[in-house]
Amino acid sequence: MGMKNKSKNSHNSFLLFSKEARKTLVQEREGINNSTLNALISVKWKKLNEEERNSWNGKAPATMEEYKKKLEEYKNKCSEENEEQE
């Protein structure tokens, strides 16, 4: 089994926010370059009020749990495949 099947890392609250903000900004500003996009995302993050930021902070643990679950499944599958090959 190749690494391409390995679960991706979990996201912290900023990365979750960034993923959503990126979609919106790319649609609003067609042709925007990556450095400008990242700067705008950072500014938007800094402007969030406490309630909005807490909302994103609350989503991060769920993605960590999902990541851990997928990683464990991946490890188990790799282990099973290795046993079958022996």
JOJO-V532905 format. One record per backbone hydrogen bond with DSSP energy under -1.0 kcal/mol. NH is the residue of the N-H (numbers start at 0). CO is the residue of the C=O. E is the energy in kcal/mol with one decimal. If there is no record, write none. Layout:
BEGIN
[[NH	CO	E] [NH	CO	E]]
END
This chain:
BEGIN
[[4	1	-1.5] [5	2	-1.8] [15	11	-2.1] [16	12	-2.4] [17	13	-3.2] [18	14	-2.2] [19	15	-1.6] [20	16	-3.1] [21	17	-2.8] [22	18	-1.4] [23	19	-1.7] [24	20	-2.9] [25	21	-2.6] [26	22	-1.5] [27	23	-2.3] [28	24	-2.6] [31	28	-1.7] [36	32	-2.4] [37	33	-2.9] [38	34	-1.9] [39	35	-2.5] [40	36	-2.3] [41	37	-2.2] [42	38	-2.2] [43	39	-2.5] [44	40	-2.4] [45	41	-2.2] [46	42	-1.5] [47	44	-1.1] [52	48	-2.6] [53	49	-2.6] [54	50	-1.7] [55	51	-1.6] [56	52	-2.7] [57	53	-2.0] [59	55	-1.0] [62	58	-1.4] [63	59	-1.9] [64	60	-2.3] [65	61	-2.2] [66	62	-2.4] [67	63	-2.6] [68	64	-2.3] [69	65	-2.5] [70	66	-2.7] [71	67	-2.3] [72	68	-2.2] [73	69	-2.3] [74	70	-2.6] [75	71	-2.5] [76	72	-2.4] [77	73	-2.5] [78	74	-2.4] [79	75	-2.5] [80	76	-2.3] [81	77	-2.3] [82	78	-2.1] [83	79	-2.1] [84	80	-1.6]]
END
